[in-house]
Amino acid sequence: MRLSHRPTQWPDLEACLPLVRDRFLHDSKSRKDLLALWRYWLKAGACNSSVVEDLDQSRGKRVVGFGLSFFAADSFARQVKEGPRPYVPLRVLEKWRQRSRFFLGREGIRKANSAGALTNVVLHYGWDDARYNDADCAKIFLLLPEAYLAMHAGYGLQEVMHEVYGAKERDALLTGGFRLYRDHPQFRADPSLAGTPENRHPYLMGVSRRARLAWQGELLMSMLFNKPILPRFYFNSAQQEVLLQALPGATDGDIAQTLRLSPWTVKKRWQGIYEKVESADPEILGEDSTPVSGQAETRQRRRHLLNYLRNHPEELRPFSRPRPKSKSSS
């Protein structure tokens, strides 16, 4: 089993639905609504999502793990944290069907991110427990936090909330620095829930920047709550889409197909990306000792830029450009 992770794409979604740990909550209508919500969020840039792939599997069967989170509006974040009702995915679907604006879109994310005030809710996660034994499922489970960090490093997060199922997953998050927000004691007392197995017992977990300041423990969560760094280039959302696809190794043809763009449009976006970098710091694009031209030069520039971006995820996150100071305030 050779595992890797990458951003989720539209064609992955059907394969992800059977993997989620909360699948026991959803009937056929609920599953259709979930797919509609996921597709809308991916198109609108309102969620972050990763898949884990087993590269030893044949194409079309490689997706073996999945995670999806969204940035919650403050009012909904308070409802999740303080409300007594379990099963956050069902509450999200209720809001979605009511056309309630419980999540942040691109502009809302941009503003909250610039202020370091984002609340991220992990909504779905899971793995292929039908094809894999417990030991292999554990390997997939351990890769999901790495995928989450790759998708969220560089954001200005103030809090992360995550509902998990069963004491085993609860304890894993406690070890990783999360706190138990709510264990829903009415779960066992509610007659309608009687007989529900322990591995479906919901626990609402969370961790905030404020809590992390007082606890210097697990490295992943400490990195997640680092103070956000302002980007240097302020790539627009279209340029960031191309770069996020290119980082795992997608070719321009792959990018055009995934983003449903023409090859010419992809080329134009790369041109705009290079112009921004060159105007701010042309040395990032690098020059090897052997002069090159044409396609070799393009590959060289792209390699240097992507290497830089792997260490500077803030360049791929939505930020509002600071307003220049007026002369009167200087």
Residue frames as qw, qx, qy, qz and C-alpha x, y, z in Angstrom:
[[0.000, 0.889, 0.459, 0.000, 0.00, 0.00, 0.00],
 [0.415, 0.036, 0.033, 0.908, 1.52, 3.30, -1.18],
 [0.051, -0.824, -0.541, 0.158, -0.42, 6.24, 0.21],
 [0.262, 0.060, 0.072, 0.961, -0.41, 9.87, -0.85],
 [0.097, 0.724, 0.577, -0.366, -2.81, 12.78, -0.53],
 [0.188, 0.148, 0.369, 0.898, -3.94, 15.58, -2.84],
 [0.333, 0.181, 0.207, -0.902, -6.78, 18.14, -3.12],
 [0.460, 0.377, 0.792, -0.138, -10.19, 16.68, -3.87],
 [0.112, 0.147, -0.484, -0.855, -11.56, 17.14, -7.39],
 [0.651, 0.106, 0.012, -0.752, -15.10, 16.93, -8.75],
 [0.735, 0.153, -0.595, -0.286, -14.74, 13.40, -10.19],
 [0.249, 0.181, -0.852, 0.423, -13.66, 12.12, -6.73],
 [0.404, -0.220, 0.335, -0.822, -16.87, 13.04, -4.92],
 [0.853, -0.060, -0.271, -0.442, -18.98, 9.99, -5.80],
 [0.745, 0.116, -0.610, 0.244, -16.20, 7.72, -4.52],
 [0.107, 0.304, -0.550, 0.771, -15.84, 9.77, -1.32],
 [0.600, -0.347, -0.041, -0.720, -19.45, 9.44, -0.21],
 [0.898, -0.210, -0.372, -0.108, -19.20, 5.77, 0.93],
 [0.606, 0.209, -0.511, 0.573, -16.05, 6.57, 2.93],
 [0.145, -0.563, 0.235, -0.779, -17.35, 9.17, 5.39],
 [0.160, -0.013, -0.868, 0.470, -17.64, 8.14, 9.01],
 [0.351, 0.225, 0.430, -0.800, -21.06, 9.82, 9.30],
 [0.310, 0.038, -0.709, -0.633, -22.55, 7.78, 6.43],
 [0.149, -0.326, -0.918, 0.169, -24.83, 6.00, 8.90],
 [0.108, 0.450, 0.382, -0.800, -26.70, 9.33, 9.30],
 [0.275, 0.403, -0.295, -0.822, -27.73, 9.68, 5.65],
 [0.677, 0.375, 0.619, -0.133, -30.56, 8.20, 3.61],
 [0.575, 0.338, 0.510, 0.544, -30.66, 8.37, -0.19],
 [0.116, 0.924, 0.260, 0.257, -32.05, 11.94, -0.25],
 [0.446, -0.856, 0.156, 0.211, -29.50, 13.11, 2.29],
 [0.686, -0.184, 0.457, 0.535, -26.68, 11.63, 0.21],
 [0.427, 0.630, 0.425, 0.490, -27.88, 13.49, -2.89],
 [0.138, -0.980, -0.099, -0.107, -28.01, 16.72, -0.91],
 [0.633, -0.614, 0.275, 0.384, -24.50, 16.12, 0.39],
 [0.635, 0.155, 0.463, 0.599, -23.12, 15.69, -3.11],
 [0.200, 0.838, 0.328, 0.388, -24.88, 18.88, -4.22],
 [0.376, -0.922, 0.046, 0.080, -23.41, 20.77, -1.27],
 [0.696, -0.369, 0.371, 0.492, -19.89, 19.44, -1.86],
 [0.538, 0.425, 0.449, 0.573, -20.03, 20.34, -5.54],
 [0.005, 0.944, 0.212, 0.253, -21.28, 23.82, -4.78],
 [0.524, -0.809, 0.155, 0.217, -18.60, 24.37, -2.15],
 [0.701, -0.123, 0.411, 0.570, -15.76, 23.16, -4.38],
 [0.388, 0.628, 0.402, 0.542, -16.92, 25.40, -7.21],
 [0.151, -0.940, -0.144, -0.268, -17.40, 28.38, -4.89],
 [0.449, 0.432, -0.495, 0.606, -14.09, 27.90, -3.06],
 [0.508, -0.607, 0.119, -0.599, -16.00, 27.61, 0.22],
 [0.913, -0.370, 0.159, -0.070, -14.40, 24.40, 1.52],
 [0.100, 0.653, -0.748, -0.058, -11.05, 22.65, 1.79],
 [0.945, -0.019, 0.213, -0.247, -10.94, 18.98, 0.96],
 [0.067, 0.585, -0.793, -0.157, -8.34, 16.26, 0.44],
 [0.970, 0.033, -0.094, -0.224, -8.36, 12.66, -0.66],
 [0.410, -0.536, 0.732, 0.091, -5.92, 9.93, 0.31],
 [0.799, 0.420, -0.299, -0.310, -4.99, 7.63, -2.55],
 [0.757, -0.297, 0.566, 0.137, -3.52, 4.13, -2.60],
 [0.311, 0.686, -0.461, -0.470, -1.24, 4.27, -5.63],
 [0.181, -0.191, 0.955, 0.134, -1.09, 0.48, -5.79],
 [0.501, 0.465, 0.665, -0.303, -4.75, 0.38, -6.77],
 [0.375, 0.363, 0.606, 0.600, -5.97, 0.71, -10.36],
 [0.054, -0.049, -0.074, -0.995, -7.16, 4.08, -11.63],
 [0.527, -0.343, -0.394, -0.670, -10.70, 4.82, -10.52],
 [0.803, -0.445, -0.394, -0.049, -10.23, 2.83, -7.31],
 [0.542, 0.254, -0.417, 0.684, -7.37, 4.74, -5.69],
 [0.260, -0.548, 0.170, -0.777, -9.38, 7.03, -3.38],
 [0.616, -0.215, -0.740, 0.163, -9.26, 5.36, 0.04],
 [0.326, -0.483, -0.494, 0.645, -9.58, 8.32, 2.42],
 [0.059, 0.668, 0.380, 0.637, -11.38, 11.65, 2.47],
 [0.280, -0.504, -0.464, 0.673, -11.65, 14.81, 4.52],
 [0.096, 0.615, 0.373, 0.688, -13.68, 17.99, 4.01],
 [0.276, -0.518, -0.465, 0.663, -13.94, 21.12, 6.14],
 [0.150, 0.743, 0.357, 0.546, -15.51, 24.55, 5.76],
 [0.207, 0.064, -0.329, 0.919, -15.15, 27.98, 7.32],
 [0.167, -0.640, -0.748, 0.047, -18.18, 28.70, 9.48],
 [0.100, -0.694, -0.093, -0.707, -19.96, 31.99, 9.97],
 [0.033, 0.297, -0.641, 0.707, -19.59, 33.15, 13.58],
 [0.649, -0.164, 0.194, -0.717, -23.25, 32.59, 14.43],
 [0.921, 0.068, -0.315, -0.218, -23.21, 28.99, 13.21],
 [0.500, 0.331, -0.675, 0.429, -19.89, 28.30, 14.90],
 [0.261, -0.281, 0.542, -0.748, -21.47, 29.35, 18.21],
 [0.833, -0.048, -0.014, -0.551, -24.47, 27.09, 17.57],
 [0.819, 0.213, -0.530, 0.052, -22.21, 24.11, 16.94],
 [0.328, 0.321, -0.662, 0.593, -20.08, 24.78, 20.00],
 [0.240, -0.144, 0.523, -0.805, -22.84, 25.64, 22.47],
 [0.725, -0.034, -0.192, -0.660, -25.86, 23.75, 21.17],
 [0.607, -0.280, 0.693, -0.271, -26.86, 20.43, 22.73],
 [0.888, 0.356, 0.127, -0.260, -27.72, 18.66, 19.46],
 [0.551, -0.368, 0.642, 0.386, -25.20, 16.15, 18.09],
 [0.619, 0.347, 0.622, 0.331, -24.44, 15.20, 14.49],
 [0.045, -0.620, 0.130, 0.772, -23.08, 18.35, 12.90],
 [0.096, -0.019, 0.740, 0.666, -23.45, 17.01, 9.31],
 [0.004, 0.598, 0.794, 0.114, -27.23, 16.79, 9.75],
 [0.101, -0.795, -0.289, 0.524, -27.38, 20.33, 11.12],
 [0.139, -0.396, 0.442, 0.792, -25.36, 21.56, 8.15],
 [0.060, 0.256, 0.827, 0.496, -27.78, 19.88, 5.74],
 [0.033, -0.745, -0.626, 0.228, -30.72, 21.49, 7.53],
 [0.097, -0.719, 0.031, 0.687, -29.14, 24.90, 7.02],
 [0.151, -0.172, 0.682, 0.695, -28.30, 24.10, 3.40],
 [0.056, 0.478, 0.836, 0.264, -31.89, 23.08, 2.62],
 [0.082, -0.835, -0.438, 0.323, -33.11, 26.30, 4.26],
 [0.484, 0.673, 0.108, 0.549, -30.70, 28.30, 2.06],
 [0.456, -0.881, -0.013, 0.126, -29.15, 29.73, 5.21],
 [0.485, 0.727, -0.351, 0.337, -25.78, 31.45, 4.88],
 [0.790, -0.607, 0.088, 0.001, -24.02, 29.48, 7.63],
 [0.811, -0.094, 0.221, 0.534, -20.63, 29.32, 5.85],
 [0.065, -0.779, 0.193, 0.593, -18.18, 31.84, 4.46],
 [0.770, 0.603, 0.169, 0.123, -17.69, 32.29, 0.73],
 [0.713, 0.293, -0.039, 0.635, -14.50, 33.48, -0.95],
 [0.071, 0.699, -0.074, 0.708, -14.85, 37.11, 0.07],
 [0.671, -0.680, 0.027, -0.295, -15.84, 36.25, 3.65],
 [0.925, -0.165, -0.026, 0.340, -12.88, 33.90, 3.92],
 [0.524, 0.499, -0.063, 0.688, -10.59, 36.58, 2.54],
 [0.210, -0.760, 0.093, -0.609, -11.69, 39.15, 5.13],
 [0.810, -0.560, 0.075, -0.155, -11.67, 36.79, 8.11],
 [0.906, 0.064, -0.058, 0.414, -8.34, 35.29, 7.07],
 [0.348, 0.619, -0.137, 0.690, -6.71, 38.71, 6.87],
 [0.400, -0.686, 0.206, -0.571, -7.90, 39.35, 10.43],
 [0.222, 0.250, -0.899, 0.283, -6.79, 35.91, 11.67],
 [0.467, -0.022, 0.485, -0.739, -10.40, 35.17, 12.65],
 [0.621, 0.112, -0.607, -0.483, -11.36, 32.00, 10.77],
 [0.616, -0.195, 0.659, -0.385, -13.27, 29.16, 12.43],
 [0.425, 0.285, -0.766, -0.390, -12.83, 25.88, 10.59],
 [0.770, -0.095, 0.440, -0.452, -15.30, 22.99, 11.03],
 [0.041, 0.237, -0.934, -0.265, -14.18, 19.53, 9.96],
 [0.691, 0.083, 0.061, -0.715, -17.43, 18.23, 8.54],
 [0.975, 0.139, -0.021, -0.172, -16.57, 14.86, 6.99],
 [0.003, 0.632, -0.774, -0.030, -13.71, 12.40, 7.22],
 [0.908, -0.033, 0.335, -0.250, -13.32, 8.68, 6.67],
 [0.008, -0.506, 0.818, 0.274, -11.58, 5.80, 4.97],
 [0.727, 0.151, -0.502, -0.444, -12.28, 2.61, 3.07],
 [0.412, -0.346, 0.762, -0.361, -12.97, 0.13, 5.85],
 [0.900, 0.228, 0.159, -0.336, -14.66, -2.25, 3.39],
 [0.801, 0.516, -0.289, 0.091, -11.47, -3.07, 1.46],
 [0.334, 0.561, -0.583, 0.484, -8.84, -2.60, 4.17],
 [0.677, -0.367, -0.595, 0.229, -8.14, -4.26, 7.49],
 [0.405, -0.887, -0.193, 0.107, -7.82, -2.35, 10.76],
 [0.620, -0.418, 0.185, 0.638, -4.04, -1.93, 10.48],
 [0.365, 0.270, 0.446, 0.771, -4.24, -0.43, 6.98],
 [0.128, -0.841, -0.430, -0.303, -7.20, 1.76, 7.96],
 [0.523, -0.754, -0.096, 0.387, -5.06, 3.11, 10.81],
 [0.516, -0.113, 0.315, 0.789, -2.39, 4.12, 8.27],
 [0.109, 0.589, 0.489, 0.634, -4.98, 6.01, 6.23],
 [0.382, -0.850, -0.362, 0.001, -6.36, 7.61, 9.41],
 [0.573, -0.562, 0.036, 0.596, -2.88, 8.83, 10.35],
 [0.399, 0.140, 0.397, 0.815, -2.37, 10.45, 6.94],
 [0.005, -0.797, -0.535, -0.280, -5.58, 12.51, 7.17],
 [0.336, -0.863, -0.116, 0.360, -4.11, 15.05, 9.67],
 [0.462, -0.278, 0.400, 0.741, -1.11, 15.52, 7.38],
 [0.210, 0.471, 0.623, 0.588, -3.47, 16.20, 4.48],
 [0.182, -0.887, -0.424, 0.015, -5.47, 18.61, 6.65],
 [0.429, -0.682, 0.079, 0.586, -2.35, 20.54, 7.62],
 [0.399, 0.020, 0.527, 0.750, -1.26, 20.79, 3.99],
 [0.060, 0.648, 0.602, 0.462, -4.64, 22.30, 3.09],
 [0.304, -0.891, -0.325, -0.083, -4.83, 24.73, 6.04],
 [0.601, -0.368, -0.021, 0.709, -1.28, 25.85, 6.80],
 [0.240, 0.123, 0.243, 0.932, -1.01, 29.56, 6.15],
 [0.266, -0.672, -0.501, -0.475, -4.60, 30.39, 7.13],
 [0.057, -0.359, 0.425, -0.829, -5.42, 32.74, 10.00],
 [0.582, -0.375, -0.698, -0.184, -7.31, 30.24, 12.14],
 [0.274, -0.498, 0.407, -0.715, -8.78, 31.15, 15.50],
 [0.622, -0.145, 0.648, -0.416, -10.51, 27.81, 16.17],
 [0.406, 0.156, -0.814, -0.385, -10.98, 24.32, 14.74],
 [0.660, -0.093, 0.502, -0.551, -13.97, 22.11, 15.62],
 [0.396, 0.247, -0.837, -0.284, -14.30, 18.46, 14.75],
 [0.797, -0.170, 0.292, -0.500, -17.08, 15.99, 15.60],
 [0.274, 0.335, -0.896, -0.098, -15.78, 12.42, 15.83],
 [0.848, -0.183, -0.155, -0.473, -17.50, 9.11, 16.55],
 [0.929, -0.132, -0.322, 0.126, -16.43, 6.70, 19.24],
 [0.563, -0.804, 0.135, 0.135, -14.06, 6.89, 22.19],
 [0.801, -0.048, 0.281, 0.527, -11.07, 5.68, 20.16],
 [0.395, 0.595, 0.236, 0.659, -11.19, 8.68, 17.81],
 [0.320, -0.919, -0.092, -0.211, -11.99, 11.01, 20.70],
 [0.731, -0.590, 0.166, 0.300, -8.87, 9.87, 22.54],
 [0.694, 0.229, 0.266, 0.628, -6.73, 10.25, 19.40],
 [0.143, 0.788, 0.162, 0.576, -7.73, 13.91, 19.15],
 [0.550, -0.834, 0.006, -0.033, -7.21, 14.49, 22.86],
 [0.800, -0.259, 0.206, 0.500, -3.65, 13.20, 22.43],
 [0.510, 0.414, 0.298, 0.693, -3.21, 15.59, 19.52],
 [0.186, -0.043, -0.184, 0.964, -4.14, 18.65, 21.58],
 [0.342, -0.448, -0.448, -0.694, -7.89, 18.93, 21.04],
 [0.198, -0.053, 0.662, -0.721, -10.27, 19.45, 23.95],
 [0.056, -0.422, -0.897, -0.115, -13.58, 17.76, 24.54],
 [0.190, -0.169, -0.031, -0.967, -16.25, 20.42, 24.00],
 [0.694, -0.053, 0.208, -0.688, -19.30, 18.19, 24.35],
 [0.017, -0.142, 0.985, 0.096, -19.97, 14.47, 24.71],
 [0.561, -0.132, -0.372, -0.728, -23.77, 14.76, 24.42],
 [0.152, -0.120, 0.887, -0.420, -24.77, 12.93, 27.60],
 [0.661, 0.238, 0.292, -0.649, -28.38, 12.79, 26.37],
 [0.434, 0.380, -0.709, -0.406, -27.17, 10.46, 23.62],
 [0.211, 0.016, -0.972, 0.105, -27.62, 7.35, 25.76],
 [0.207, 0.280, 0.670, -0.655, -30.73, 8.62, 27.56],
 [0.480, 0.326, -0.175, -0.795, -32.68, 9.47, 24.40],
 [0.738, 0.118, 0.635, -0.194, -34.98, 6.52, 23.58],
 [0.708, 0.679, 0.000, -0.195, -34.73, 7.25, 19.86],
 [0.325, 0.733, -0.595, 0.057, -30.98, 6.66, 20.08],
 [0.719, -0.387, 0.539, -0.208, -31.13, 3.58, 22.27],
 [0.912, 0.112, 0.379, 0.108, -29.03, 0.74, 20.98],
 [0.482, 0.844, -0.221, 0.079, -26.70, 2.93, 18.95],
 [0.898, -0.057, -0.182, 0.396, -23.23, 1.35, 19.16],
 [0.481, -0.732, 0.013, 0.482, -20.40, 3.08, 20.99],
 [0.499, -0.086, 0.413, 0.757, -18.42, 3.64, 17.80],
 [0.108, 0.608, 0.484, 0.620, -21.19, 6.01, 16.65],
 [0.350, -0.784, -0.378, 0.347, -21.32, 8.04, 19.84],
 [0.379, 0.766, 0.073, 0.515, -20.68, 11.68, 18.84],
 [0.545, -0.580, -0.156, 0.585, -18.02, 13.76, 20.57],
 [0.301, 0.919, 0.070, 0.243, -17.56, 17.41, 19.67],
 [0.724, -0.308, -0.001, 0.617, -13.87, 18.26, 19.88],
 [0.274, 0.926, 0.095, 0.242, -12.13, 21.56, 19.40],
 [0.642, -0.313, -0.051, 0.698, -9.02, 23.63, 19.84],
 [0.160, 0.970, 0.170, 0.062, -8.48, 27.39, 19.67],
 [0.495, 0.600, -0.264, 0.571, -5.52, 29.66, 19.18],
 [0.348, -0.726, 0.285, -0.520, -5.98, 30.97, 22.71],
 [0.921, -0.338, 0.167, -0.098, -5.76, 27.45, 24.13],
 [0.875, 0.308, -0.101, 0.359, -2.67, 26.69, 22.05],
 [0.156, 0.780, -0.304, 0.524, -0.85, 29.69, 23.49],
 [0.551, -0.602, 0.420, -0.398, -1.09, 28.06, 26.90],
 [0.881, -0.130, 0.454, -0.025, -0.08, 24.58, 25.73],
 [0.269, 0.713, -0.570, -0.309, 3.04, 23.93, 23.66],
 [0.737, -0.124, 0.658, -0.090, 2.39, 20.31, 22.84],
 [0.732, 0.270, 0.592, 0.204, 1.71, 18.42, 19.66],
 [0.295, -0.291, 0.372, 0.830, 3.60, 19.85, 16.69],
 [0.151, 0.412, 0.711, 0.550, 0.91, 19.65, 14.01],
 [0.142, -0.845, -0.515, -0.035, -1.61, 21.73, 15.92],
 [0.377, -0.675, 0.002, 0.634, 1.07, 24.18, 17.02],
 [0.283, -0.055, 0.524, 0.801, 2.00, 24.76, 13.38],
 [0.052, 0.607, 0.712, 0.349, -1.65, 25.16, 12.44],
 [0.220, -0.906, -0.354, 0.070, -2.11, 28.06, 14.84],
 [0.520, -0.143, 0.069, 0.839, 1.04, 29.93, 13.94],
 [0.128, 0.719, 0.156, -0.665, 0.45, 33.63, 13.42],
 [0.691, 0.593, 0.383, 0.156, -0.51, 34.10, 9.76],
 [0.398, -0.360, 0.311, 0.784, 2.14, 35.61, 7.51],
 [0.444, 0.732, 0.085, -0.510, 1.10, 38.15, 4.90],
 [0.807, 0.316, 0.382, 0.322, 1.71, 36.99, 1.34],
 [0.294, -0.466, 0.278, 0.787, 4.13, 38.85, -0.90],
 [0.109, 0.012, 0.687, 0.719, 2.47, 38.32, -4.28],
 [0.443, 0.356, 0.408, -0.715, -1.29, 38.39, -3.64],
 [0.025, -0.038, -0.859, -0.510, -2.17, 35.94, -6.38],
 [0.578, -0.027, 0.000, -0.816, -5.84, 36.20, -7.31],
 [0.748, -0.063, 0.563, -0.345, -8.17, 33.23, -6.81],
 [0.855, 0.491, -0.057, -0.156, -7.87, 32.08, -10.44],
 [0.384, 0.667, -0.611, 0.186, -4.08, 32.03, -10.20],
 [0.392, -0.405, 0.725, -0.395, -4.23, 30.22, -6.85],
 [0.902, 0.159, 0.242, -0.320, -6.44, 27.53, -8.43],
 [0.748, 0.569, -0.340, 0.044, -3.72, 26.81, -10.99],
 [0.109, 0.618, -0.687, 0.366, -0.93, 26.77, -8.40],
 [0.644, -0.262, 0.570, -0.438, -2.84, 24.45, -6.05],
 [0.941, 0.284, 0.085, -0.162, -3.26, 21.99, -8.90],
 [0.587, 0.666, -0.428, 0.170, 0.38, 22.32, -9.99],
 [0.306, -0.672, 0.596, -0.316, 1.86, 21.68, -6.53],
 [0.812, -0.167, 0.542, -0.135, 1.08, 17.92, -6.47],
 [0.383, -0.258, 0.740, 0.488, 2.51, 17.63, -10.00],
 [0.564, 0.625, 0.523, -0.132, -0.40, 18.27, -12.38],
 [0.397, 0.063, 0.460, 0.792, 0.55, 19.22, -15.93],
 [0.218, 0.222, -0.054, -0.949, -1.07, 22.10, -17.79],
 [0.435, -0.095, -0.718, -0.535, -3.24, 19.56, -19.58],
 [0.354, -0.349, -0.826, 0.267, -4.34, 18.10, -16.26],
 [0.040, -0.333, -0.357, 0.872, -5.05, 21.58, -14.89],
 [0.309, 0.083, -0.358, -0.877, -7.13, 22.53, -17.92],
 [0.472, -0.216, -0.801, -0.298, -9.18, 19.35, -17.64],
 [0.325, -0.358, -0.740, 0.468, -9.70, 19.56, -13.88],
 [0.004, -0.436, -0.277, 0.856, -10.62, 23.25, -13.84],
 [0.441, 0.643, 0.621, 0.076, -12.54, 22.99, -17.13],
 [0.017, 0.840, -0.139, -0.524, -10.43, 25.65, -18.78],
 [0.766, 0.635, -0.067, 0.074, -8.91, 26.00, -22.22],
 [0.810, -0.074, -0.027, 0.582, -5.12, 25.44, -22.53],
 [0.276, 0.591, 0.058, 0.756, -4.86, 29.11, -23.56],
 [0.451, -0.794, -0.069, -0.402, -6.52, 30.23, -20.31],
 [0.863, -0.433, -0.031, 0.260, -4.12, 28.13, -18.23],
 [0.657, 0.238, 0.041, 0.714, -1.19, 29.64, -20.12],
 [0.007, -0.730, -0.079, -0.679, -2.49, 33.17, -19.50],
 [0.668, -0.727, -0.065, -0.148, -2.85, 32.46, -15.78],
 [0.841, -0.196, 0.004, 0.505, 0.75, 31.25, -15.61],
 [0.413, 0.508, 0.078, 0.752, 1.82, 34.41, -17.40],
 [0.309, -0.801, -0.061, -0.508, 0.07, 36.54, -14.79],
 [0.840, -0.523, -0.054, 0.137, 1.64, 34.50, -11.98],
 [0.755, 0.049, 0.028, 0.654, 5.17, 34.98, -13.32],
 [0.164, 0.679, 0.089, 0.710, 4.60, 38.70, -13.85],
 [0.539, -0.794, -0.051, -0.276, 3.61, 39.14, -10.19],
 [0.865, -0.375, 0.036, 0.333, 6.63, 37.20, -8.95],
 [0.636, 0.313, 0.094, 0.699, 9.04, 38.98, -11.28],
 [0.015, -0.788, -0.075, -0.611, 7.82, 42.40, -10.19],
 [0.625, -0.748, 0.072, -0.212, 8.27, 41.56, -6.49],
 [0.500, -0.609, 0.609, 0.088, 11.27, 39.19, -6.38],
 [0.746, 0.512, -0.333, -0.267, 12.56, 37.77, -9.69],
 [0.076, 0.517, -0.842, 0.136, 15.28, 35.75, -7.93],
 [0.675, -0.059, 0.605, -0.418, 12.60, 33.32, -6.70],
 [0.852, 0.451, -0.005, -0.267, 12.23, 32.03, -10.24],
 [0.723, -0.423, 0.483, 0.256, 15.93, 31.13, -10.14],
 [0.578, 0.710, -0.364, -0.171, 18.58, 30.56, -12.75],
 [0.944, -0.178, 0.206, 0.186, 20.50, 27.32, -13.08],
 [0.388, -0.604, 0.435, 0.543, 24.17, 27.43, -14.02],
 [0.343, 0.088, 0.746, 0.564, 23.41, 26.07, -17.52],
 [0.312, 0.289, -0.041, -0.904, 21.48, 28.57, -19.67],
 [0.265, 0.326, 0.901, 0.112, 18.20, 27.20, -21.02],
 [0.270, 0.175, -0.154, -0.934, 15.42, 28.53, -23.19],
 [0.525, -0.075, -0.617, -0.581, 11.94, 27.64, -24.40],
 [0.799, -0.382, -0.351, -0.304, 10.14, 24.80, -22.63],
 [0.712, -0.066, -0.497, 0.491, 13.18, 23.96, -20.51],
 [0.099, 0.246, -0.266, 0.927, 13.21, 27.53, -19.17],
 [0.581, -0.384, -0.177, -0.696, 9.48, 27.33, -18.41],
 [0.848, -0.260, -0.461, 0.020, 9.96, 24.07, -16.50],
 [0.525, 0.079, -0.439, 0.725, 12.86, 25.57, -14.58],
 [0.161, -0.331, 0.124, -0.921, 10.89, 28.67, -13.57],
 [0.735, -0.368, -0.280, -0.496, 7.92, 26.57, -12.51],
 [0.795, -0.132, -0.524, 0.276, 10.11, 24.21, -10.46],
 [0.309, 0.142, -0.393, 0.854, 11.71, 27.08, -8.54],
 [0.373, -0.336, -0.006, -0.865, 8.38, 28.78, -7.91],
 [0.812, -0.314, -0.381, -0.311, 6.63, 25.62, -6.70],
 [0.673, -0.042, -0.541, 0.503, 9.54, 24.81, -4.38],
 [0.039, 0.219, -0.283, 0.933, 9.17, 28.27, -2.87],
 [0.570, -0.319, -0.162, -0.740, 5.40, 27.90, -2.46],
 [0.769, -0.210, -0.603, 0.022, 5.75, 24.58, -0.62],
 [0.489, -0.169, -0.495, 0.698, 7.47, 26.53, 2.16],
 [0.070, 0.118, 0.148, -0.979, 5.17, 29.55, 1.92],
 [0.050, 0.458, 0.877, 0.137, 1.56, 28.34, 1.94],
 [0.052, 0.648, 0.359, -0.670, 0.32, 31.84, 2.78],
 [0.065, 0.315, -0.466, -0.824, 0.77, 32.68, -0.91],
 [0.215, -0.170, -0.857, -0.437, -2.03, 30.23, -1.74],
 [0.115, -0.532, -0.752, 0.372, -4.53, 31.51, 0.83],
 [0.076, 0.768, 0.411, 0.485, -7.10, 34.29, 0.37],
 [0.380, -0.440, -0.290, 0.760, -5.86, 37.56, 1.86],
 [0.180, 0.943, 0.274, 0.063, -7.07, 41.12, 1.48],
 [0.577, 0.345, -0.090, 0.735, -4.30, 43.42, 0.35],
 [0.321, -0.601, -0.378, 0.627, -3.58, 46.02, 3.09],
 [0.238, 0.924, 0.250, 0.164, -4.62, 49.52, 2.21],
 [0.551, 0.303, -0.178, 0.757, -1.69, 51.89, 1.75],
 [0.323, -0.611, -0.418, 0.590, -1.23, 54.34, 4.58],
 [0.221, 0.905, 0.256, 0.259, -2.36, 57.85, 3.77],
 [0.438, 0.454, -0.248, 0.735, 0.15, 60.69, 4.01],
 [0.355, -0.675, 0.088, -0.641, -1.83, 62.21, 6.87],
 [0.887, -0.442, -0.014, -0.137, -1.39, 59.08, 9.01],
 [0.845, 0.173, -0.211, 0.461, 2.34, 58.78, 8.42]]
